């Protein structure tokens, strides 16, 4: 899995560099120093009994793995207990160019299974990249973006999980400044458990949506889709049932004049199959901002 992730990372960086080289001939010179920031994300999630808190993006994936680790020893006869989770993601992000970003960091969480909140612990690490494989630039073909993230739980012990999350998104801008447009995409998550008796099946989301950015640089983005999860088992017992259910995500972001995110809040409702609610605050801490 790590070899595949690194191979895909190198391939995508090469492709992004090639596209950037083509675009440099027609655009002004970019700043020599890339954006460097800690993309701090704080997530509160409610997870119903017998389910994993899956959803959009790596934040949802981290929260699901953190909650699974906390609930591993507290299974009910019919699966996992209900839980509330607070997760903090700390990926150090470098915007190599306008089309390629690299990131890596750790995640920590605290979980309440009904008897009070657990101690806050570092529960996983991740590395990943986001790259525009093609940019619309006023044409008729939408921008195509690939995001890939490798996440592994800690500590390294029997039952640890390793997940590979891929998002392929199509962004069709309706104006030259790309302040409004339509979105469509696919997210696919594959998870391995270091155990011969446990397994988690893949999770897939198909979605469509759109966005609008006001002259004040507030940006609203909505995504509505269908999430299909294959279920999870341990020793022949069901941890989480399979399902195919709707999912909704809304993002409100404050951008600067160069489209750098200054603040963001995300609200998500995922039926898994009962409703799971999640709110995420994004407060990037910039070391360098162009």
C-alpha positions as CSV (number, residue, x, y, z in Angstrom):
1,X,0.0,0.0,0.0
2,X,2.8,2.4,0.8
3,X,4.6,1.6,-2.4
4,X,1.4,2.3,-4.4
5,X,0.9,5.6,-2.6
6,X,4.4,6.8,-3.2
7,X,4.3,5.7,-6.8
8,X,1.1,7.6,-7.4
9,X,2.5,10.6,-5.5
10,X,5.6,10.7,-7.7
11,X,3.6,10.2,-10.9
12,X,1.1,13.0,-10.0
13,X,3.8,15.4,-9.0
14,X,5.5,14.8,-12.4
15,X,2.2,15.4,-14.2
16,X,1.5,18.5,-12.2
17,X,4.9,19.9,-12.9
18,X,4.4,19.3,-16.6
19,X,1.1,21.2,-16.6
20,X,2.7,24.0,-14.6
21,X,5.5,24.3,-17.1
22,X,3.0,24.7,-20.0
23,X,1.1,27.3,-18.1
24,X,4.2,29.3,-17.1
25,X,4.7,30.5,-20.7
26,X,1.3,32.3,-20.6
27,X,1.2,33.6,-17.0
28,X,3.2,35.9,-14.9
29,X,6.0,34.5,-12.7
30,X,4.9,32.8,-9.5
31,X,6.5,33.7,-6.1
32,X,9.7,31.8,-5.4
33,X,8.5,30.6,-2.0
34,X,5.4,28.4,-1.8
35,X,2.6,28.7,0.7
36,X,3.5,26.8,3.8
37,X,0.9,26.4,6.6
38,X,-0.5,24.1,9.3
39,X,-4.0,23.3,8.0
40,X,-5.5,22.9,11.5
41,X,-8.8,21.1,11.4
42,X,-11.0,20.5,14.5
43,X,-13.9,18.1,14.1
44,X,-16.9,17.2,16.3
45,X,-18.8,14.1,15.2
46,X,-21.7,12.0,16.5
47,X,-21.6,8.3,15.5
48,X,-24.7,6.1,15.9
49,X,-24.4,2.5,17.4
50,X,-23.2,-0.2,15.0
51,X,-21.6,2.3,12.5
52,X,-18.4,3.9,11.5
53,X,-18.4,7.7,11.0
54,X,-17.5,7.7,7.3
55,X,-18.0,10.6,5.0
56,X,-16.3,13.2,2.8
57,X,-12.6,13.8,3.0
58,X,-9.7,12.7,5.1
59,X,-11.1,14.4,8.2
60,X,-14.0,12.0,8.3
61,X,-11.7,9.1,7.7
62,X,-9.5,10.0,10.6
63,X,-12.5,10.5,12.9
64,X,-13.8,7.1,11.9
65,X,-10.5,5.3,12.6
66,X,-10.0,7.2,15.9
67,X,-13.5,6.2,17.0
68,X,-12.9,2.6,15.9
69,X,-9.7,2.4,18.0
70,X,-11.5,3.8,21.0
71,X,-14.5,1.4,20.6
72,X,-12.5,-1.7,19.7
73,X,-12.8,-3.2,23.2
74,X,-16.4,-2.2,23.9
75,X,-18.4,-4.0,21.3
76,X,-22.1,-4.6,22.0
77,X,-23.8,-7.9,21.0
78,X,-25.0,-6.3,17.8
79,X,-21.8,-4.3,17.0
80,X,-20.2,-1.0,18.1
81,X,-21.7,1.4,20.7
82,X,-22.8,4.9,19.9
83,X,-20.0,7.5,20.3
84,X,-19.1,11.2,20.1
85,X,-15.7,12.2,18.9
86,X,-13.5,15.3,18.8
87,X,-10.6,14.9,16.4
88,X,-7.8,17.4,15.6
89,X,-5.9,17.1,12.3
90,X,-2.5,18.8,12.0
91,X,-1.2,18.4,8.5
92,X,1.7,20.6,7.5
93,X,0.9,21.7,3.9
94,X,3.1,23.0,1.2
95,X,1.5,24.5,-2.0
96,X,4.3,23.6,-4.4
97,X,2.5,25.5,-7.2
98,X,-1.0,26.7,-8.1
99,X,-1.8,23.1,-9.1
100,X,0.1,20.8,-6.6
101,X,0.0,20.6,-2.8
102,X,1.8,18.2,-0.5
103,X,0.9,17.5,3.1
104,X,1.6,15.3,6.0
105,X,1.0,15.3,9.8
106,X,-0.7,13.6,12.7
107,X,-4.3,13.4,14.1
108,X,-5.5,13.1,17.7
109,X,-8.8,12.5,19.2
110,X,-10.9,12.1,22.4
111,X,-14.1,9.9,22.4
112,X,-17.1,9.7,24.6
113,X,-18.8,6.2,24.6
114,X,-21.4,7.3,27.1
115,X,-19.3,7.3,30.3
116,X,-17.3,10.5,29.8
117,X,-14.5,11.7,27.5
118,X,-11.3,9.7,27.1
119,X,-7.9,11.3,27.3
120,X,-6.8,13.1,24.2
121,X,-4.2,11.0,22.3
122,X,-2.4,11.0,19.0
123,X,-4.2,8.2,17.1
124,X,-2.9,8.4,13.4
125,X,-0.6,9.9,10.9
126,X,-1.1,10.7,7.3
127,X,0.7,11.9,4.1
128,X,-0.9,12.9,0.8
129,X,-1.1,15.2,-2.1
130,X,-3.6,17.2,-4.2
131,X,-3.0,18.0,-7.8
132,X,-4.8,19.5,-10.8
133,X,-4.4,17.0,-13.6
134,X,-6.0,19.5,-16.0
135,X,-7.0,23.1,-15.5
136,X,-10.0,24.7,-17.3
137,X,-8.5,28.2,-17.7
138,X,-11.6,29.5,-19.5
139,X,-12.1,26.5,-21.7
140,X,-15.0,24.0,-22.0
141,X,-13.3,21.1,-20.3
142,X,-13.6,21.2,-16.4
143,X,-10.6,21.3,-14.1
144,X,-9.8,17.7,-13.0
145,X,-8.3,17.4,-9.4
146,X,-6.9,14.3,-7.7
147,X,-6.4,14.0,-4.0
148,X,-4.8,11.0,-2.4
149,X,-4.2,10.4,1.3
150,X,-2.5,7.5,3.1
151,X,-3.6,7.3,6.8
152,X,-2.2,4.8,9.4
153,X,-3.4,4.4,13.0
154,X,-1.0,4.4,15.9
155,X,0.4,2.7,17.9
156,X,1.8,0.0,15.5
157,X,0.1,-3.1,17.0
158,X,-2.3,-5.9,16.1
159,X,-5.6,-4.3,14.9
160,X,-3.9,-1.1,13.5
161,X,-5.6,0.2,10.3
162,X,-4.1,1.6,7.1
163,X,-6.3,3.5,4.7
164,X,-5.9,4.9,1.2
165,X,-8.4,7.6,0.3
166,X,-8.7,8.9,-3.3
167,X,-10.9,11.8,-4.5
168,X,-11.3,12.6,-8.2
169,X,-13.3,15.8,-8.7
170,X,-14.4,17.7,-11.8
171,X,-14.9,21.5,-11.4
172,X,-16.7,23.4,-14.3
173,X,-16.4,27.1,-13.7
174,X,-19.1,29.4,-15.1
175,X,-17.1,32.6,-15.2
176,X,-13.5,33.6,-16.0
177,X,-12.7,34.4,-12.3
178,X,-14.0,30.9,-11.3
179,X,-16.3,32.4,-8.6
180,X,-19.2,30.1,-9.4
181,X,-19.5,26.7,-11.0
182,X,-20.6,23.0,-10.8
183,X,-18.9,20.1,-9.2
184,X,-19.0,16.3,-9.6
185,X,-16.8,13.7,-8.2
186,X,-15.9,10.3,-6.8
187,X,-14.3,9.3,-3.5
188,X,-13.0,5.8,-2.9
189,X,-11.6,4.6,0.4
190,X,-9.8,1.2,1.0
191,X,-8.9,0.2,4.5
192,X,-6.7,-2.7,5.7
193,X,-6.6,-4.0,9.3
194,X,-3.5,-5.8,10.7
195,X,-5.5,-8.8,11.8
196,X,-6.5,-12.1,10.3
197,X,-10.0,-12.0,11.9
198,X,-11.1,-8.5,11.1
199,X,-11.9,-6.7,7.8
200,X,-13.4,-3.4,6.6
201,X,-14.9,-3.3,3.1
202,X,-14.3,-0.3,0.7
203,X,-16.4,2.9,1.0
204,X,-17.5,4.8,-2.2
205,X,-19.2,8.2,-2.6
206,X,-20.6,9.6,-5.8
207,X,-21.6,13.2,-5.6
208,X,-22.5,16.4,-7.4
209,X,-22.7,20.0,-6.3
210,X,-21.7,23.6,-6.9
211,X,-20.2,26.7,-5.4
212,X,-20.5,30.5,-5.3
213,X,-18.0,33.1,-4.1
214,X,-19.2,36.6,-3.3
215,X,-17.1,39.8,-4.0
216,X,-16.4,39.8,-0.2
217,X,-14.5,36.6,-0.7
218,X,-16.9,34.4,1.3
219,X,-17.4,31.1,-0.6
220,X,-20.2,28.6,-0.2
221,X,-19.9,25.1,-1.6
222,X,-22.4,22.3,-1.5
223,X,-22.1,18.6,-2.3
224,X,-24.9,16.0,-2.3
225,X,-24.2,12.4,-3.0
226,X,-24.7,8.7,-2.3
227,X,-22.4,6.8,0.0
228,X,-22.0,3.0,-0.3
229,X,-20.1,1.1,2.4
230,X,-19.5,-2.7,2.3
231,X,-19.5,-3.2,6.0
232,X,-17.0,-4.3,8.7
233,X,-16.6,-7.6,10.5
234,X,-14.4,-9.2,13.3
235,X,-14.3,-12.9,14.0
236,X,-17.4,-13.5,12.0
237,X,-19.4,-10.8,13.9
238,X,-20.7,-7.7,12.3
239,X,-19.0,-4.5,13.5
240,X,-20.9,-2.2,11.0
241,X,-23.6,-3.1,8.5
242,X,-23.2,-2.4,4.8
243,X,-25.4,0.4,3.5
244,X,-26.1,2.7,0.5
245,X,-27.4,6.1,1.8
246,X,-27.4,9.8,0.9
247,X,-24.8,12.2,2.2
248,X,-24.7,16.1,2.3
249,X,-21.8,18.4,2.9
250,X,-21.8,22.2,3.1
251,X,-18.6,24.4,3.3
252,X,-18.5,28.1,4.1
253,X,-15.0,29.5,3.6
254,X,-13.4,32.9,4.0
255,X,-10.8,33.4,1.2
256,X,-8.3,36.2,0.5
257,X,-7.8,38.0,-2.8
258,X,-5.4,35.2,-3.9
259,X,-7.9,32.4,-3.0
260,X,-6.0,31.3,0.1
261,X,-8.3,30.0,2.8
262,X,-8.4,32.1,5.9
263,X,-11.1,30.3,7.8
264,X,-13.6,27.6,7.0
265,X,-16.5,25.7,8.6
266,X,-18.0,22.4,7.2
267,X,-21.3,20.8,8.2
268,X,-22.0,17.2,7.1
269,X,-24.9,14.8,7.5
270,X,-24.3,11.2,6.5
271,X,-27.0,8.5,6.9
272,X,-25.0,5.4,7.9
273,X,-27.8,4.3,7.8
274,X,-28.9,6.4,10.8
275,X,-27.9,10.1,10.7
276,X,-24.3,11.0,11.7
277,X,-23.6,14.7,12.2
278,X,-20.2,16.3,11.8
279,X,-18.9,19.9,12.1
280,X,-15.3,20.8,11.2
281,X,-13.5,24.1,11.8
282,X,-10.6,24.9,9.5
283,X,-8.2,27.5,10.8
284,X,-5.0,27.5,8.7
285,X,-1.8,28.8,10.5
286,X,0.4,30.3,7.8
287,X,4.2,30.4,7.9
288,X,4.3,31.7,4.3
289,X,1.2,33.1,2.5
290,X,1.4,34.5,-1.1
